[in-house]
Amino acid sequence: MFPTRPVVTPVSATLTQRRWQKFSHNRRGWYSLWILLILVVLCLLAELLAHERPIVVHYDGNWHFPQWIDYSETTFGGDLPILADYRDPYLVELIEEQGWMVWPPIRYHYRSINYDSPHPHPAPPSQENWLGTDDQGRDVLARLIYGFRLSFLFAVLLTLASAVIGIAAGAVQGYYGGKIDLLGQRFIEIWSGLPVLFVLIILSSIVQPSFWWLLGIMVLFSWTALVDVVRAEFLRGRNLEYVRAARALGVGDSAIILRHVLPNAMVATMTFLPFIFTGAVTTLTALDYLGFGLPPGSPSLGELVAQGKNNLHAPWLGLTAFFSLATLLTLLVFVGEGVRDAFDPRKS
Protein backbone atom coordinates (compact mmCIF):
# COMPACT_ATOMS: atom_id res chain seq x y z
CA MET A 1 0.00 0.00 0.00
CA PHE A 2 1.34 3.36 -1.00
CA PRO A 3 0.52 6.36 1.19
CA THR A 4 -2.14 8.55 -0.31
CA ARG A 5 -1.28 12.12 -1.05
CA PRO A 6 -3.52 14.59 0.78
CA VAL A 7 -5.65 16.82 -1.37
CA VAL A 8 -4.66 20.44 -0.91
CA THR A 9 -7.30 23.02 -1.72
CA PRO A 10 -5.94 26.37 -2.95
CA VAL A 11 -6.40 29.13 -0.43
CA SER A 12 -7.86 31.45 -3.06
CA ALA A 13 -10.43 28.84 -4.11
CA THR A 14 -11.43 28.21 -0.49
CA LEU A 15 -11.76 31.92 0.17
CA THR A 16 -13.86 32.38 -2.95
CA GLN A 17 -16.12 29.51 -1.92
CA ARG A 18 -16.60 31.01 1.54
CA ARG A 19 -17.52 34.38 0.06
CA TRP A 20 -19.97 32.78 -2.33
CA GLN A 21 -21.56 30.85 0.54
CA LYS A 22 -21.85 34.02 2.59
CA PHE A 23 -23.51 35.78 -0.34
CA SER A 24 -25.96 32.89 -0.94
CA HIS A 25 -26.94 32.94 2.74
CA ASN A 26 -27.94 36.58 2.36
CA ARG A 27 -31.41 35.78 1.08
CA ARG A 28 -32.25 39.33 0.13
CA GLY A 29 -29.17 39.72 -2.03
CA TRP A 30 -29.39 36.16 -3.39
CA TYR A 31 -33.00 36.44 -4.59
CA SER A 32 -32.38 39.95 -5.88
CA LEU A 33 -29.49 38.65 -7.99
CA TRP A 34 -31.62 35.95 -9.58
CA ILE A 35 -34.50 38.33 -10.26
CA LEU A 36 -32.08 40.82 -11.80
CA LEU A 37 -30.48 38.14 -13.98
CA ILE A 38 -33.90 37.01 -15.23
CA LEU A 39 -34.86 40.59 -16.10
CA VAL A 40 -31.53 41.16 -17.85
CA VAL A 41 -31.85 37.99 -19.94
CA LEU A 42 -35.39 38.91 -20.96
CA CYS A 43 -34.35 42.42 -21.94
CA LEU A 44 -31.34 41.18 -23.89
CA LEU A 45 -33.86 39.18 -25.93
CA ALA A 46 -36.03 42.27 -26.41
CA GLU A 47 -36.52 41.65 -30.14
CA LEU A 48 -38.12 38.31 -29.34
CA LEU A 49 -40.48 39.94 -26.82
CA ALA A 50 -41.47 43.20 -28.50
CA HIS A 51 -41.16 43.98 -32.19
CA GLU A 52 -43.25 45.32 -35.05
CA ARG A 53 -42.17 42.43 -37.29
CA PRO A 54 -42.74 38.69 -36.82
CA ILE A 55 -39.89 36.50 -35.65
CA VAL A 56 -40.22 34.02 -38.50
CA VAL A 57 -42.45 33.73 -41.57
CA HIS A 58 -43.02 30.47 -43.43
CA TYR A 59 -44.41 31.26 -46.86
CA ASP A 60 -44.71 29.02 -49.91
CA GLY A 61 -42.29 26.48 -48.44
CA ASN A 62 -39.60 29.08 -47.72
CA TRP A 63 -38.41 30.47 -44.39
CA HIS A 64 -38.10 34.20 -43.83
CA PHE A 65 -36.73 36.16 -40.87
CA PRO A 66 -38.13 39.70 -41.10
CA GLN A 67 -36.45 41.03 -37.95
CA TRP A 68 -33.01 40.56 -39.47
CA ILE A 69 -33.72 40.76 -43.24
CA ASP A 70 -35.84 43.31 -45.07
CA TYR A 71 -38.33 41.81 -47.50
CA SER A 72 -40.48 43.56 -50.07
CA GLU A 73 -44.20 43.07 -50.40
CA THR A 74 -43.72 41.15 -53.65
CA THR A 75 -41.89 38.40 -51.74
CA PHE A 76 -45.21 37.37 -50.23
CA GLY A 77 -47.33 37.80 -53.35
CA GLY A 78 -47.99 41.53 -53.11
CA ASP A 79 -48.14 43.98 -56.00
CA LEU A 80 -45.80 46.79 -54.91
CA PRO A 81 -42.00 46.48 -54.51
CA ILE A 82 -42.05 48.31 -51.19
CA LEU A 83 -40.95 47.28 -47.70
CA ALA A 84 -43.39 44.73 -46.31
CA ASP A 85 -45.75 45.97 -43.60
CA TYR A 86 -46.60 42.85 -41.62
CA ARG A 87 -49.44 44.59 -39.79
CA ASP A 88 -51.23 45.37 -43.03
CA PRO A 89 -54.37 43.16 -43.20
CA TYR A 90 -53.85 42.67 -46.94
CA LEU A 91 -50.32 41.32 -46.48
CA VAL A 92 -51.35 39.22 -43.49
CA GLU A 93 -54.05 37.59 -45.59
CA LEU A 94 -51.57 36.83 -48.39
CA ILE A 95 -49.11 35.21 -46.00
CA GLU A 96 -51.72 33.14 -44.18
CA GLU A 97 -53.04 31.75 -47.48
CA GLN A 98 -49.74 29.90 -48.11
CA GLY A 99 -47.98 29.96 -44.77
CA TRP A 100 -47.92 31.30 -41.23
CA MET A 101 -46.14 33.78 -38.96
CA VAL A 102 -44.75 33.66 -35.42
CA TRP A 103 -45.10 37.00 -33.65
CA PRO A 104 -43.49 38.25 -30.42
CA PRO A 105 -45.87 38.60 -27.45
CA ILE A 106 -45.83 42.39 -27.94
CA ARG A 107 -46.33 43.42 -31.56
CA TYR A 108 -44.73 46.81 -31.16
CA HIS A 109 -41.18 48.09 -31.38
CA TYR A 110 -40.03 50.96 -29.16
CA ARG A 111 -40.46 53.30 -32.14
CA SER A 112 -43.77 51.85 -33.36
CA ILE A 113 -46.88 54.03 -33.24
CA ASN A 114 -50.35 52.60 -32.73
CA TYR A 115 -52.39 54.39 -35.39
CA ASP A 116 -55.47 52.23 -34.76
CA SER A 117 -56.01 53.08 -31.10
CA PRO A 118 -59.66 53.92 -30.32
CA HIS A 119 -58.52 56.38 -27.63
CA PRO A 120 -56.51 59.59 -27.99
CA HIS A 121 -52.87 59.36 -27.02
CA PRO A 122 -51.69 58.77 -24.37
CA ALA A 123 -54.09 55.81 -24.38
CA PRO A 124 -54.77 53.79 -21.23
CA PRO A 125 -53.68 50.15 -20.85
CA SER A 126 -55.59 47.74 -23.05
CA GLN A 127 -55.35 44.27 -24.53
CA GLU A 128 -53.40 45.76 -27.45
CA ASN A 129 -51.07 47.93 -25.35
CA TRP A 130 -50.60 46.29 -21.97
CA LEU A 131 -49.19 49.41 -20.28
CA GLY A 132 -50.88 51.92 -22.56
CA THR A 133 -49.22 54.35 -24.95
CA ASP A 134 -47.33 57.59 -24.47
CA ASP A 135 -48.30 60.96 -25.91
CA GLN A 136 -46.84 59.98 -29.29
CA GLY A 137 -48.74 56.70 -29.55
CA ARG A 138 -45.78 54.43 -28.78
CA ASP A 139 -46.22 51.27 -26.72
CA VAL A 140 -45.03 51.91 -23.16
CA LEU A 141 -44.14 48.30 -22.35
CA ALA A 142 -42.01 47.96 -25.49
CA ARG A 143 -40.16 51.16 -24.66
CA LEU A 144 -39.71 49.99 -21.07
CA ILE A 145 -38.11 46.71 -22.19
CA TYR A 146 -35.73 48.39 -24.62
CA GLY A 147 -35.03 51.22 -22.17
CA PHE A 148 -34.15 48.76 -19.42
CA ARG A 149 -31.69 47.04 -21.72
CA LEU A 150 -30.14 50.31 -22.81
CA SER A 151 -29.73 51.55 -19.24
CA PHE A 152 -28.28 48.24 -18.07
CA LEU A 153 -25.72 48.03 -20.88
CA PHE A 154 -24.76 51.66 -20.36
CA ALA A 155 -24.23 51.06 -16.64
CA VAL A 156 -22.20 47.89 -17.28
CA LEU A 157 -19.84 49.57 -19.74
CA LEU A 158 -19.50 52.66 -17.55
CA THR A 159 -18.75 50.58 -14.45
CA LEU A 160 -16.15 48.43 -16.22
CA ALA A 161 -14.38 51.39 -17.85
CA SER A 162 -14.40 53.39 -14.62
CA ALA A 163 -13.09 50.40 -12.67
CA VAL A 164 -10.19 49.82 -15.05
CA ILE A 165 -9.08 53.45 -15.03
CA GLY A 166 -9.70 53.99 -11.32
CA ILE A 167 -7.90 50.82 -10.25
CA ALA A 168 -4.91 51.61 -12.48
CA ALA A 169 -4.63 55.18 -11.19
CA GLY A 170 -5.03 54.16 -7.55
CA ALA A 171 -2.50 51.34 -7.92
CA VAL A 172 0.15 53.61 -9.41
CA GLN A 173 -0.37 56.29 -6.77
CA GLY A 174 -0.41 53.93 -3.84
CA TYR A 175 2.48 51.73 -4.92
CA TYR A 176 4.98 54.40 -5.91
CA GLY A 177 3.87 57.15 -3.51
CA GLY A 178 6.01 60.27 -3.26
CA LYS A 179 5.55 62.94 -5.89
CA ILE A 180 3.42 60.67 -8.07
CA ASP A 181 0.92 60.23 -5.25
CA LEU A 182 1.05 63.94 -4.32
CA LEU A 183 0.50 65.21 -7.86
CA GLY A 184 -2.12 62.57 -8.53
CA GLN A 185 -4.14 63.52 -5.47
CA ARG A 186 -4.04 67.21 -6.35
CA PHE A 187 -5.22 66.45 -9.88
CA ILE A 188 -8.07 64.26 -8.60
CA GLU A 189 -9.16 66.98 -6.16
CA ILE A 190 -9.36 69.51 -9.00
CA TRP A 191 -10.98 67.06 -11.42
CA SER A 192 -13.57 65.92 -8.87
CA GLY A 193 -14.55 69.52 -8.18
CA LEU A 194 -15.80 70.08 -11.73
CA PRO A 195 -19.62 70.23 -11.97
CA VAL A 196 -20.34 67.15 -14.08
CA LEU A 197 -23.96 68.00 -14.84
CA PHE A 198 -23.13 71.53 -15.99
CA VAL A 199 -20.31 70.26 -18.18
CA LEU A 200 -22.66 67.75 -19.80
CA ILE A 201 -25.28 70.43 -20.40
CA ILE A 202 -22.71 72.72 -22.03
CA LEU A 203 -21.33 69.95 -24.22
CA SER A 204 -24.84 68.82 -25.19
CA SER A 205 -25.49 72.25 -26.65
CA ILE A 206 -22.39 71.86 -28.85
CA VAL A 207 -22.39 68.18 -29.82
CA GLN A 208 -25.37 65.93 -30.60
CA PRO A 209 -25.46 63.44 -27.70
CA SER A 210 -25.24 59.73 -28.48
CA PHE A 211 -24.79 56.52 -26.51
CA TRP A 212 -21.00 56.36 -26.93
CA TRP A 213 -20.57 60.12 -26.55
CA LEU A 214 -22.37 60.08 -23.20
CA LEU A 215 -20.45 56.99 -22.12
CA GLY A 216 -17.11 58.62 -22.88
CA ILE A 217 -17.99 61.82 -21.03
CA MET A 218 -19.29 59.93 -18.00
CA VAL A 219 -16.16 57.76 -17.85
CA LEU A 220 -14.02 60.91 -17.66
CA PHE A 221 -15.74 61.94 -14.43
CA SER A 222 -16.66 58.61 -12.78
CA TRP A 223 -13.28 56.86 -12.60
CA THR A 224 -12.21 58.88 -9.54
CA ALA A 225 -14.68 57.03 -7.27
CA LEU A 226 -12.38 54.00 -6.89
CA VAL A 227 -9.01 55.76 -6.73
CA ASP A 228 -9.04 56.48 -3.01
CA VAL A 229 -10.02 52.93 -2.07
CA VAL A 230 -7.38 51.28 -4.25
CA ARG A 231 -4.73 53.83 -3.27
CA ALA A 232 -5.28 53.16 0.44
CA GLU A 233 -4.95 49.40 -0.06
CA PHE A 234 -1.73 49.82 -2.03
CA LEU A 235 -0.26 52.21 0.54
CA ARG A 236 -0.87 49.57 3.18
CA GLY A 237 0.14 46.58 1.08
CA ARG A 238 3.40 47.88 -0.37
CA ASN A 239 5.09 47.71 3.08
CA LEU A 240 4.01 44.17 3.92
CA GLU A 241 6.77 41.62 4.39
CA TYR A 242 5.99 39.40 1.42
CA VAL A 243 5.92 42.44 -0.88
CA ARG A 244 9.26 43.68 0.43
CA ALA A 245 10.67 40.16 0.08
CA ALA A 246 9.50 39.94 -3.54
CA ARG A 247 11.08 43.32 -4.26
CA ALA A 248 14.34 42.17 -2.65
CA LEU A 249 14.36 39.05 -4.84
CA GLY A 250 14.25 41.23 -7.93
CA VAL A 251 10.62 40.78 -8.89
CA GLY A 252 9.46 43.57 -11.18
CA ASP A 253 7.04 46.27 -10.08
CA SER A 254 4.35 45.19 -12.54
CA ALA A 255 4.45 41.60 -11.24
CA ILE A 256 4.27 42.76 -7.62
CA ILE A 257 1.34 45.06 -8.38
CA LEU A 258 -0.65 42.46 -10.33
CA ARG A 259 0.13 39.32 -8.34
CA HIS A 260 0.72 40.40 -4.75
CA VAL A 261 -1.01 43.70 -3.98
CA LEU A 262 -3.89 44.00 -6.44
CA PRO A 263 -5.79 40.86 -5.23
CA ASN A 264 -6.01 42.39 -1.75
CA ALA A 265 -7.14 45.74 -3.14
CA MET A 266 -9.89 44.06 -5.18
CA VAL A 267 -11.72 43.07 -2.01
CA ALA A 268 -12.60 46.68 -1.22
CA THR A 269 -13.10 47.48 -4.90
CA MET A 270 -15.70 44.76 -5.46
CA THR A 271 -17.88 46.14 -2.69
CA PHE A 272 -18.06 49.52 -4.44
CA LEU A 273 -18.83 48.32 -7.97
CA PRO A 274 -22.58 47.63 -7.49
CA PHE A 275 -23.10 51.12 -6.09
CA ILE A 276 -21.18 52.69 -8.99
CA PHE A 277 -23.48 50.68 -11.24
CA THR A 278 -26.52 52.13 -9.48
CA GLY A 279 -25.14 55.66 -9.83
CA ALA A 280 -24.64 55.11 -13.57
CA VAL A 281 -28.30 54.15 -14.01
CA THR A 282 -29.56 57.16 -12.08
CA THR A 283 -27.21 59.54 -13.91
CA LEU A 284 -28.38 58.40 -17.34
CA THR A 285 -32.00 58.60 -16.19
CA ALA A 286 -31.51 62.14 -14.90
CA LEU A 287 -29.85 63.30 -18.12
CA ASP A 288 -32.62 61.81 -20.25
CA TYR A 289 -35.24 63.38 -18.01
CA LEU A 290 -33.64 66.82 -18.41
CA GLY A 291 -33.32 66.36 -22.16
CA PHE A 292 -29.50 66.26 -22.25
CA GLY A 293 -29.11 62.51 -22.63
CA LEU A 294 -29.71 60.16 -25.52
CA PRO A 295 -31.05 61.43 -28.88
CA PRO A 296 -34.82 62.09 -29.09
CA GLY A 297 -36.81 58.94 -29.69
CA SER A 298 -34.36 56.64 -27.94
CA PRO A 299 -35.91 54.25 -25.42
CA SER A 300 -34.86 55.36 -21.97
CA LEU A 301 -36.21 55.31 -18.45
CA GLY A 302 -35.56 59.03 -18.06
CA GLU A 303 -37.70 59.84 -21.09
CA LEU A 304 -40.47 57.71 -19.57
CA VAL A 305 -40.22 59.74 -16.36
CA ALA A 306 -40.53 62.93 -18.39
CA GLN A 307 -43.60 61.48 -20.13
CA GLY A 308 -45.20 60.89 -16.73
CA LYS A 309 -44.48 64.44 -15.60
CA ASN A 310 -45.82 66.00 -18.78
CA ASN A 311 -48.98 63.87 -18.79
CA LEU A 312 -50.34 63.93 -15.27
CA HIS A 313 -53.77 62.98 -16.64
CA ALA A 314 -52.24 59.63 -17.72
CA PRO A 315 -51.15 58.11 -14.39
CA TRP A 316 -50.04 54.83 -15.98
CA LEU A 317 -47.00 56.61 -17.41
CA GLY A 318 -45.79 57.93 -14.06
CA LEU A 319 -46.56 54.69 -12.24
CA THR A 320 -44.71 52.61 -14.82
CA ALA A 321 -41.66 54.85 -14.60
CA PHE A 322 -41.70 54.86 -10.81
CA PHE A 323 -42.08 51.11 -10.29
CA SER A 324 -39.58 50.18 -13.00
CA LEU A 325 -36.89 52.47 -11.60
CA ALA A 326 -37.69 51.53 -8.01
CA THR A 327 -37.48 47.82 -8.83
CA LEU A 328 -34.20 48.13 -10.74
CA LEU A 329 -32.46 50.31 -8.15
CA THR A 330 -33.74 48.21 -5.23
CA LEU A 331 -32.42 45.01 -6.78
CA LEU A 332 -29.05 46.63 -7.46
CA VAL A 333 -28.77 47.95 -3.90
CA PHE A 334 -29.68 44.58 -2.38
CA VAL A 335 -27.11 42.82 -4.57
CA GLY A 336 -24.52 45.43 -3.59
CA GLU A 337 -25.23 44.92 0.09
CA GLY A 338 -24.88 41.15 -0.35
CA VAL A 339 -21.52 41.55 -2.09
CA ARG A 340 -20.32 43.95 0.59
CA ASP A 341 -21.25 41.53 3.39
CA ALA A 342 -19.68 38.60 1.53
CA PHE A 343 -16.34 40.39 1.26
CA ASP A 344 -16.45 41.71 4.83
CA PRO A 345 -14.08 39.54 6.94
CA ARG A 346 -15.80 40.62 10.16
CA LYS A 347 -19.02 38.81 9.21
CA SER A 348 -19.08 35.03 9.23
Secondary structure by P-SEA (a helix, b strand, c coil): ccccccccccaaaaaaaaaaaaaaaaaaaaaaaaaaaaaaaaaaacccccccccccccccccccccccccccccccccccccccccccaaaaaaaaacbbbbbccccccccccccccccccccccccccccccccccccaaaaaaaaaaaaaaaaaaaaaaaaaaaaaaaaaaaaccaaaaaaaaaaaaaaaacaaaaaaaaaaacccccaaaaaaaaaacccccaaaaaaaaaaaaaacaaaaaaaaacccaaaaaacccaaaaaaaaaaaaaaaaaaaaaaaaaaaaaccccccccccaaaaaaaaaaccccaaaaaaaaaaaaaaaaaaaaaaaaaaaaaccccc
